[in-house]
Amino acid sequence: MVASIVWPLAGILFENSQITEALPLLLKSLRIRENLLPPNDPVLANTYYSIGIFYMEDNQLEKSLDYNLKALEVREKCGDSDEGPLAFTYGNLGLIHRRMGNLDEASKCMEKSEELWRLSYGTDSDRYAM
């Protein structure tokens, strides 16, 4: 319950460029979700992924990388037939590695992201266009 209230508030703060204020709320929500959800829950993966985005926007690239890798680990355990979130995670990892100057790793992650999109949705899908 608390996590479902804290999360939208953090999103509002983030949208208003109040990243510093948003991060403690996200981390509080994460602690709650880690205690309540199984380790393969897609909501937990999304939480790690979102915190990774917050850290990337705050230019804390090492922390962003860590959270995106946690998201990847959970996402791969989910058994979800929708590969879109996994493709997004690999895409974010590519962006992080690019910003860190790890161009070979960035390229690998982006290629994996594109591969997942093609396998899951083909080349004409607009499923995540919004």
Secondary structure, 3 states (H helix, E strand, C coil): CHHHHHHHHHHHHHHCCCHHHHHHHHHHHHHHHHHHCCCCCHHHHHHHHHHHHHHHHCCCHHHHHHHHHHHHHHHHHHCCCCCHHHHHHHHHHHHHHHHHCCHHHHHHHHHHHHHHHHHHHCCCCCCCCC
